Amino acid sequence: MPSVRSVALGFWIGAGSRNEGNEQAGISHFLEHLLFKGTERFSSNEIDQTFDEMGAEINAGTGKETTSVYSRFLDQHLERALDVMADMVLRPAYPEIDSERQVVIEEIAMYEDEPSDKVHDILAGAVFGDHPLGRPIIGKADIIAAVPIPEISAYHRGLYTPGNVVVAAAGNIEHERLVELIDDACRSWSASAPVGAMSSVTAPNGVTPRVRFHRKETEQYHLCLGAPGIARGDERRFALRVLDTILGGSTSSRLFQEVREKRGLAYSVYSYSSQYVDSGQVALYVGTRPENVGQAIEVIAEQLHEIWRNGVTAEELKRAQENVKGRTVLSMESTLARMNRLGGSILVGTPLLTLDEMLGAIDAVTLEDIGELARELFAPERLSAAAVGGDEDAFRAALEPVNPALSAA
């Protein structure tokens, strides 16, 4: 991207909560934190000072299947930034581990106080059951408090290996120069094969709808409905993006208009989807006051049943296609978005399509594609439910319009 003066650089590792056993819950996320605490060459303070001096930020994220460490900086700082980032990712020294344990435990406590966040993990547990995909990425406080350094180090050695890492960059950069710098930075890195780049436990194919409830006195009930979706490489992923936009992924979507705009039953209502290597999830969320729970779910059920029975209109399809195309093109103007797309796609083996190929795939979505996908993914008998609120019985009773069997599950 020669028109910019910056570079977005990221290290993408095939390590996430899916790789963990129950006794390791949260180790991927904890390790991500520890990468910032220092190496033999750079202390934690020196890492912070280095990126501050460049006017840059360095950050990281842990997902179900990946961890990424990334930064955006002026192009003149590429060599320095890559040197520090490579040392962080490849050679952490694990100093100050006990203080960082407390930081992560505080983060878990903060997450527990955010029911609008927690309910999504409760739903994942309902959809995937005991499979690792149903476990919160953030982990458990008791495990973080006790996991020893040798176990963390062994986890790092097993997954942070050359065959399980992608380095991606976008911006004012030459590919050959990046390759040279990576060669230098990784010269002493052992070229061992990755150990368990993905959990050997295959995601469940069968659907057993469940209801999960977390009792907490809150001003609102936080409610989710969801079901297994499609895998990351499924050719129907473009149709799902369009369907999600129509259902609850835009301000003109059915859920936003019917629940919020017409009836004022919620401030926040939306749908979303997640894709994994061999599975996925579709879901929707609404936050509403206790007295509105029944009506909000009834309206949502009406919209789900309508889209399941009758599909969508040609006007909705066209508007959603243009919305998805617009967001896709605009995101490509961001160096960070381009870097994320490169790193994530190559790491998990998703075809890296050109912009024109993506736009063509979105334009190719038909009303029949949307109807078939809606009937498959949002059939009432597939849906699980999750909530955070004060009264489980009231929540279960409200599920009757979605699926009578679900309210008794």
Residue pairs with C-beta under 8 A, 6 or more apart in sequence:
1 170
1 171
1 172
1 335
1 338
2 172
4 171
4 172
4 335
5 74
5 75
5 172
6 72
6 73
6 74
6 75
6 171
6 172
6 335
7 72
7 73
7 74
7 75
7 77
7 78
7 81
7 169
7 170
7 171
7 172
7 173
7 335
8 70
8 71
8 72
8 169
8 170
8 171
8 334
8 335
8 336
8 338
8 339
9 70
9 71
9 72
9 73
9 78
9 81
9 82
9 85
9 167
9 168
9 169
9 339
10 68
10 69
10 70
10 71
10 167
10 168
10 169
10 339
10 340
10 343
11 68
11 69
11 70
11 85
11 86
11 89
11 165
11 166
11 167
11 343
12 66
12 67
12 68
12 165
12 166
12 167
12 168
12 343
12 344
12 346
12 347
13 66
13 67
13 68
13 69
13 89
13 159
13 160
13 164
13 165
13 347
14 65
14 66
14 159
14 164
14 165
14 194
14 197
14 198
14 347
14 348
15 28
15 31
15 66
15 67
15 155
15 159
15 160
15 164
16 28
16 62
16 63
16 64
16 65
16 66
16 67
16 137
17 25
17 26
17 28
17 29
17 62
17 63
17 64
17 132
17 135
17 136
17 137
17 139
18 64
18 65
18 132
18 133
18 198
18 199
18 276
19 28
19 65
19 132
19 159
19 196
19 198
19 199
20 26
20 27
20 28
20 132
20 135
22 135
23 143
24 143
24 147
24 151
24 155
25 135
25 136
25 139
25 140
25 143
26 104
26 108
26 136
26 137
26 138
26 139
26 140
26 143
26 144
27 139
27 143
27 147
27 151
27 152
27 155
28 62
28 67
28 137
28 155
29 62
29 104
29 137
29 138
29 139
30 100
30 101
30 104
30 139
30 144
30 147
30 152
31 67
31 92
31 152
31 155
31 156
32 60
32 61
32 62
32 67
32 69
33 100
33 103
33 104
34 92
34 94
34 97
34 100
34 152
35 60
35 69
35 88
35 89
35 92
36 44
36 47
36 58
36 60
36 88
37 44
37 92
37 93
37 94
37 95
37 96
37 97
37 100
38 44
38 46
38 47
38 92
38 93
38 95
38 96
39 87
39 88
39 91
39 92
39 93
40 91
40 93
41 87
41 91
42 50
42 84
42 87
42 88
43 95
44 95
44 96
47 58
47 84
47 88
50 80
50 81
50 84
51 57
51 58
51 71
51 73
51 81
51 84
54 73
54 74
54 77
54 80
54 81
55 73
55 74
56 71
56 72
56 73
56 74
56 77
56 81
57 71
57 72
58 69
58 70
58 71
58 85
59 69
59 70
59 71
60 67
60 68
60 69
60 70
61 67
61 68
62 137
63 137
64 132
64 133
64 137
64 274
64 276
65 198
65 276
65 277
65 348
66 344
66 347
66 348
68 340
68 343
68 344
69 85
69 88
69 89
70 336
70 339
70 340
71 81
71 85
72 171
72 335
72 336
73 81
75 171
75 172
75 173
78 173
78 177
78 178
78 181
79 181
82 178
82 181
82 182
82 185
83 181
83 185
86 182
86 185
86 186
87 185
89 160
89 165
90 160
90 185
90 186
90 189
92 156
94 149
94 152
94 153
97 149
97 152
101 144
101 145
104 139
104 144
105 141
105 144
105 145
107 138
108 138
108 139
108 140
108 141
108 144
109 141
111 117
111 118
111 136
111 138
112 118
115 214
115 216
115 218
115 220
115 222
115 388
115 389
116 222
116 268
116 285
116 287
118 214
118 222
118 388
119 214
119 222
119 223
119 224
119 285
119 386
119 387
119 388
120 224
120 283
120 285
120 386
121 135
121 136
121 137
122 212
122 213
122 214
122 224
122 386
122 387
122 388
123 212
123 224
123 225
123 226
123 283
123 384
123 385
123 386
124 133
124 134
124 135
124 136
124 226
124 281
125 134
125 135
125 212
125 386
126 134
126 209
126 210
126 211
126 212
126 226
126 384
126 385
126 386
127 134
127 210
127 226
127 227
127 228
127 281
127 283
127 384
128 134
128 203
128 204
128 228
128 279
128 281
129 204
129 208
129 210
131 201
131 203
131 204
132 199
132 201
133 203
133 276
133 279
133 281
158 194
158 195
158 196
159 194
159 195
159 196
159 197
161 190
161 191
161 192
161 193
161 194
161 195
162 186
162 189
162 190
162 191
162 192
163 191
163 192
163 193
163 194
163 197
164 194
164 197
165 347
166 342
166 343
166 346
166 347
167 178
167 182
167 343
168 339
168 340
168 342
168 343
168 346
169 178
169 339
169 342
170 335
170 336
170 338
170 339
170 342
171 335
171 339
198 277
202 278
203 228
203 276
203 278
203 279
204 228
204 279
205 228
205 279
207 227
207 228
207 381
207 382
209 227
209 381
209 382
209 383
209 384
209 385
209 403
209 405
209 406
209 409
210 384
210 385
210 409
211 384
211 385
211 386
211 396
211 399
211 406
211 407
211 409
212 384
212 385
212 386
212 387
213 386
213 387
213 388
213 389
213 392
213 395
213 396
214 386
214 387
214 388
215 389
215 390
215 392
216 388
216 389
216 390
217 390
218 388
218 389
218 390
219 289
220 287
220 288
220 289
220 290
220 389
221 287
221 288
221 289
221 290
221 293
221 387
221 388
221 389
221 390
221 395
222 285
222 287
222 387
222 388
222 389
223 285
223 286
223 287
223 288
223 293
223 296
223 297
223 385
223 386
223 387
223 389
223 395
224 283
224 284
224 285
224 385
224 386
224 387
225 283
225 284
225 300
225 304
225 383
225 384
225 385
225 402
226 281
226 282
226 283
226 284
226 383
226 384
226 386
227 281
227 282
227 283
227 377
227 378
227 379
227 382
227 383
227 384
228 279
228 280
228 281
228 282
228 377
228 382
229 240
229 273
229 274
229 275
229 279
229 280
229 281
229 282
229 377
230 236
230 237
230 240
230 275
230 279
230 280
230 377
231 275
231 276
231 277
231 278
231 279
231 280
232 275
232 276
232 277
232 280
232 348
232 350
233 277
233 349
233 350
233 351
234 275
234 280
236 369
236 373
237 275
238 324
238 358
238 361
238 362
238 364
238 365
239 365
239 369
239 370
239 373
240 273
240 282
240 373
240 377
241 249
241 273
241 324
241 362
242 317
242 320
242 321
242 324
242 362
242 365
242 370
243 312
243 320
243 370
243 373
243 374
244 271
244 272
244 273
244 282
245 253
245 320
245 323
245 324
246 253
246 254
246 307
246 312
246 316
246 317
246 320
246 370
247 253
247 254
247 255
247 271
247 284
247 303
247 307
248 254
248 255
248 256
248 269
248 270
248 271
248 272
248 284
249 270
249 271
249 272
250 256
250 320
250 323
252 319
253 270
253 271
254 303
254 306
254 307
255 269
255 270
255 271
255 284
255 286
255 300
255 303
256 269
256 270
258 299
258 302
258 303
259 265
259 266
259 269
259 286
259 296
259 299
259 300
260 266
260 267
260 269
263 295
263 299
265 286
265 288
265 292
265 295
265 296
265 299
266 286
266 287
266 288
266 292
266 296
267 287
268 285
268 286
268 287
269 284
269 285
269 286
269 287
269 296
270 284
270 285
271 282
271 283
271 284
271 285
272 282
272 283
272 284
272 285
273 280
273 281
273 282
273 283
274 280
274 281
274 283
277 348
277 349
282 377
282 378
284 300
286 296
286 297
286 300
288 296
290 389
290 390
290 391
290 394
293 389
293 394
293 395
293 398
294 394
294 397
294 398
297 398
297 399
297 401
297 402
298 398
298 401
300 402
301 401
301 402
302 401
304 378
304 380
304 383
304 402
305 380
307 374
307 378
308 374
308 375
308 378
308 379
308 380
311 367
311 368
311 370
311 371
311 374
312 320
312 367
312 370
312 371
312 374
314 367
317 365
317 366
317 367
317 370
321 362
321 363
321 365
324 362
325 359
325 362
325 363
328 355
328 358
328 359
328 362
329 355
329 359
331 337
332 338
332 355
341 352
342 352
344 350
345 351
345 352
346 352
353 361
380 402
380 403
380 406
381 403
381 405
383 402
383 403
383 406
384 406
385 395
385 399
385 402
385 406
387 395
389 395
396 407
396 408
397 407
398 407
399 406
399 407
400 407
